[in-house]
């Protein structure tokens, strides 16, 4: 699946869940994630889910982030940021479950 199709799916699912999603443009910084997802408290079945804020790197199915992207993601994670990369509708659904 193409990256843009996965991105469109992510945007639609986040909005369906009452969340916000932003495309991120980093000036002077290579390798930063593509999007930030923000979900409110929500009820899933009988379970309350805490708010979720996560940085998302999107890739076409089967593709992995480049080494420079992984380094930037690791820098962010060391500072407490939640960073994931998604390459399919299934990985989107798993993140938002």
Rosetta blueprint (number, residue, H / E / L):
1 X L
2 X L
3 X H
4 X H
5 X H
6 X H
7 X H
8 X H
9 X H
10 X H
11 X H
12 X H
13 X H
14 X H
15 X H
16 X H
17 X L
18 X L
19 X L
20 X E
21 X E
22 X E
23 X E
24 X L
25 X L
26 X L
27 X L
28 X L
29 X L
30 X L
31 X L
32 X L
33 X L
34 X L
35 X E
36 X E
37 X E
38 X E
39 X E
40 X L
41 X L
42 X E
43 X E
44 X E
45 X L
46 X L
47 X E
48 X E
49 X E
50 X L
51 X L
52 X E
53 X E
54 X E
55 X E
56 X E
57 X E
58 X E
59 X L
60 X L
61 X L
62 X L
63 X L
64 X L
65 X L
66 X L
67 X H
68 X H
69 X H
70 X H
71 X H
72 X H
73 X H
74 X H
75 X H
76 X H
77 X H
78 X H
79 X L
80 X L
81 X L
82 X L
83 X E
84 X E
85 X E
86 X E
87 X L
88 X L
89 X H
90 X H
91 X H
92 X H
93 X H
94 X H
95 X H
96 X H
97 X L
